[in-house]
Amino acid sequence: MNHRLLAVLTAFPLLAFAQTNVPAPSGDAPTIPVERHAAITGQGYFPVAIRLHDGRIAVVMRGGAGHLGLAGRLDMIFSSDEGKTWSKPVVVNDSPIDDRNPSLGVARDGTLVVGFWRTATYDDAGKYSPKLTDKERSTWVTRSKDGGQTWSEPTRIDVSDIELGSPFGRMVTLPDGAMLMAIYGYQVRPAGEKLPGDRNHSYVYRSTDDGQTWKRLSEIGDGKQQLNETALERMPDGRIIAAMRSRAGEVWLSESADHGSTWSPTKQLTPVNVHPADLCVLPDGRVLMTVGNRVGPTGVLGMVGDTHGQFDWEKRFALVNDALGRDCGYPSSIALKDGRVLTLYYATRVKNEPAWKAHCGAVIFTPPAR
């Protein structure tokens, strides 16, 4: 969720993104052939996948509880054969309260970096209660220098000037070693000050010390759309593309030509309840977007944009369309060495594999040609 909890709760012109003023509902989308298996069952919410320097694929995900729950922790699984088989999970972080909403990156020196949100906003019966704002809500980062087998004691990221800060998606590591992480929260204010009617805002945080410390760099959008869960991807020409979920449940797009410092005006791409998105540059320079579909048939949709990051909503296709309920999606994709793509996602139940129950699923497919 990274708008996960908030969903339960509640510049300069660059290249224009292809869009219609009112995107058509998702409806039925054509399917493409996929190889499909469960990366892990019994857990796997909100997966984020990344390619490690040693060639393995790592996926951080939520374990220990369902969509909500104080027992939530963060786990990581690995694949050494391009997503065909997966290791048993390694615990990344498990505190006495709910650890959730991960972001994953690899620093220039190969260190794995996980940002996450921690919350104690549950009542005495263990029910999530977002109005309990006197309880802890905090943002953290932990790092691994041994390929994900052991993790450092988490250190806190200061988000006191945005009230709360929930990481999301894959971090971007720039050629100079700086790292960017999407964190959403509320509007900027003096640290500790409460504001009425808090609204969602999408921010980019930056680290210049291999993910050890982070500072807010910029905001995407003007605040009107209430943006939250944001996918970031660096294009071959150096531009950074961002795909943001709005509080209304759509995906909006923006881009930066100055390493994330400023952003173009936002453009809507998807209709409501099609969110959140992930971005993945393909070997030919085009960019794949995968996105959760909670309209129906529920599951995961894909679109292949051009080398400029422009997408045509009418060219969407279905990767998974048998999820039983809207608690599903959050895809994360990796380009494979043979030219195909691996997409991880979660679902609580799917029609075609009832034994999987809650799981992190994996589909391998060939992206549509130009």
N, C-alpha and C positions, 0 to 999 in steps of 0.2 A: 504494500500500500504505500507509498509515501504520501500521497494524498490519502493513503490508506486510512490513517486515523482521522484526518480532517474530512475525508469523505464520509466516514461514519459519523463525524461531528457535523458534523457539519459539512544620438541616433542620427541615423543617416540612411537614405534609401540605397539598397543594394539590389541584386537581382530579385525580381518579383517572383513569388511562388504561384504556381498554377493552382487555381481554386475556382469554385463556383460560389456565388454569394450565399446560397443556401445549399449545402451539400445534401445529396440525396440520402435517405436512410440506408443503412448498410444492407439490410435484406439478405437474400441469398447471393453469395459470390461464387464464381466458378472455383472448383477445387483443382489442385495440381497434385501429381503423384508425390508421395512422401514415404520415407521409411520412419516408422514410429515405434518408440519404446519408452519405458519409464526409467528415467535416470535414478530416481529414488521414490519409494512409496512411504506413506505415513507422515510425510512432511514435504517441504519444498516450496513454501510460499515465497513469492517475490524474488525469484532467482535473478542474479546478475552474473553474466559470464564474461570471461576475458582470456586472452591467449597469454601464457607466461613466456618468459625468455627462453626456458628450456623446451618449449614446444608443446607442453601440456595445456589442456584447457581446464580452468578452475571456475567453479560456480559457487558463489556465496548465496545462502538462502536462510529462511526462517525455519527453525525446528522447535520442539518442546511444547508447542501449543498450536492452536488453529489460527485463524485470521486475527483474533484477539486472545489475550490471556497473559497473566502475570508470569507464567512459566516460560514465556518466549525466550529463545536464545538464537544465536547465529552459528550456523554450521557451514562447512565447505566440503565439496566433493571435487574429484579430479578425474580427468580422462587422459590416457596416454595413447589412445587409438582413434583420435578424431571423433569422439562422441559416441562410439559404439558401446563401450562398457565404462563403468564408473566405480570409483573407490568407495569404501565406507566413509561416512562423514567424519570430519575432524571438527572439534568444537573451536570456534573462533572467539566467542565471548558468551558467558552465561552468568549474569549477575542475579541477585535476589529479586529483581523486578523485571519488567518486560523490555528485552533488548530486541530491536526490530528495525525495519526500513534501511537496509544496507545499501551502500555505494562501494564499488570495488575498482581499484586501480593498480597499476604496476609502475613503480618509480623507475627513473632512468637507470639506477643501479640494480634493478631487479627485485627490490623490496616490494612485497605485497602490502597494500594499504586498504583497510576497510573503514569507512565512516558509517556511523549508525546513530539511531535515536533511542533513547531510553526513557521509559515513562512508568510512573507509579500511580497513574490516575485510574485506580480501581477501588471499588468500595469494599467493605468488610466481607461481603459475600463473594468477592472476586469478579464482580461485574464491572466492565469498563464504564467509567463515568467521567466524561470529559470536563464536566463542570467542577471537578475537584482540582482546581488549578493551584491550590496550595501544596499539592504533592509534586514530587520531583518530575521534571521534564527536562532532559539534558541531551547534549550532542557530543559524541565521542569519536575518537579514531584509535585504531590499533594496527600494528604492523607486524609483518613476519619476514625475517631475513633468511629463513631456511625452507623456502618454497611452500609455505603454508602449513607446516607440521606443528609449529609452536608460534604463539602470538604474544606480543608485548602487553604489559599492563596498560589498559586504555588511558589516554589523556583527553582532557576535556577541550572542546572547541568553544570559544566564547561567542555565543549567539545572543547575548543579553540585550542587544539593541534591536533585535527582531522578535523578542519574546520567546519564540521557540524556533528550532531549526531542524528539519528532517531531511537527511540526505536522500539521494535517489540516483540509480543508474550507474553506468560506467564512467569512471573518471577519464579525463583526457590528459595525456602527458605530452607536453610540447617539446620541440627539438632542443630548446635551451634547458630542459629539465623541469621547468615549472609544471605544476599539476593543477588542473581545474576540476572542481566538484560542484555539482548542482545541489543546492540546499534551499528548501522553501520554508517560509515562515510568515510572519506578519510584517506590517509596515515598520520602517525604521523609526525609532524613537529613542529618547535618552534611556540608557540602560536601567532596567527595573521599573520603568514607568508603564502603567496600564492604560490602554486606550479602548474606548467603547467601539463595538462593531468591528472587531479585527477582521481584516481581509487577507486572502492568500496572495503572496508575492513570491516570484521566482528569482533567486539570487545565484550568482556564481562566486564561489570561494576559491582562493588561490593559495598554493603552497610553493615555496621556493627551497624547501629543505627536505625533499623526498617524502612529503606527506606527514612530517612530524607536527608542524604547526600550520594553521590556516587563518586567512583573513578575507573578509568580504571584499570582492573586487567590483561587482557590478550587479545591476538588476536588469532582467529581461522584461520588456513590456512596460506599459504605463500604469498598471494597476487596475485598469478598467475590467479586464477579463478575469481577474482573480486566478492567476496562474500558479501551479504547484509542481507536481512531478515532472521533471524536465530531463530529457535525454540529450546528451551532447555527443557530437562526433566531429573529428577534424577531417576535412576534405583534402585530397591530394594537393590542391593549390594553396592550402594554408587557412582557408576560411573555416570557421566553426559553425556547424548547423545545430540548431536547437529545436526540439519538438516538445512543447509544453502541454500538459493537461490543464484544462480550466476547471474551476469549481463546478461549472455547469456540466462538465463531462465530455468536452470536445478536445481535439488536438489542434494546437496553434503552432505556427512555425516562425522562426526568426533566424538571423545569421549575424556573424561578427567577422569583420575583416581586420581586427586589431587584437587578436588573441584573447577575445572575451571581454575587453574593456568597455566596448559599446556595442549596441545591438540595433538591427533594423526594426522598423515597425512590424508588429505581429500580423500574421494572416491565418485565417481559419482554414483547416483542411478537412476535418472529419465532422460528421454530425454528432449529436449528443450520444453519450453512452458508448463511444468507441474510443478507448483510452486504456492505459497510457501507452506511449510509443517507445520504441527502441530504434536506433539508427546504426547501420553497419555498412561501411564502404566495401564494395566488391572488388575483386582483382582487376576488373576492367574500368574502375573508376566511378561506376554508377553507385548509387547509394540505395540500400534496401531499408525500408521501414516495415517493422512488424508492430502490430497494435492489437490490444485486447478488444474483443467484440462482445459487448454485453447487451446488444439489441436482439440478436438471434438470427440464424442459429449461433449460439454462443460458443466462443472459442478464441481463435487467433486469426487475424487477417494479415496479408502482406501486400506491399506495393513496391515496385522498383522504380526509383526516380532516375533522372539523368545525372550526368557528371557535374551539373550545377546545383544539384539538390532540389530540383523541381519535381513535384509529384502530381499525378493525375488520379484523383479519387476513383474515377470510373474504371481504372485498370487494376483495381484491387482483386485479390484472390484469397481463397480460404486455405489455411494450413490445418486448422483444427475446427470442427464445427459440430461436435457432439458433446460439449460440456453440459452437464445437467444442472443448470443454475448459473447465476451471474457472478458467483465467487470464483473467478477464473481469469486467466490472461497473464499480464505482466511479462510479455516475452522479452527475451534477450538473445541476440544472434551473433554468431561467429562465422567468418568466412573460413572454409576448410581448405586444406592443401590441394585437393583435387578439383577445386572450383565450385563445389557444392556449398551449401550453407547448413549450419546447425542452429536450430532455434529451440531454446528452452522456454518453458512456460509452466504455470501451475493450474491445477483444477482440483476441486474437492471431489468431483465424481465425473466420469465420462461414460457415455452410453456403450461404446464399443469395448471398453475394458473395465467392467464393473469391479473386478477384484483389486484394481489399483486404488480405489477410494481416493483420499487426498494424496496428491503426488506431484512431483516435478517431472513433466513429460519432456521428451526430446523428439524433434522431427528433423530429418535430413532430407534435403531437396535440392533440385537444380533450379535456380532463379529463371524466370522467363527471359527469353532473348530480347534484344532491342526491338 
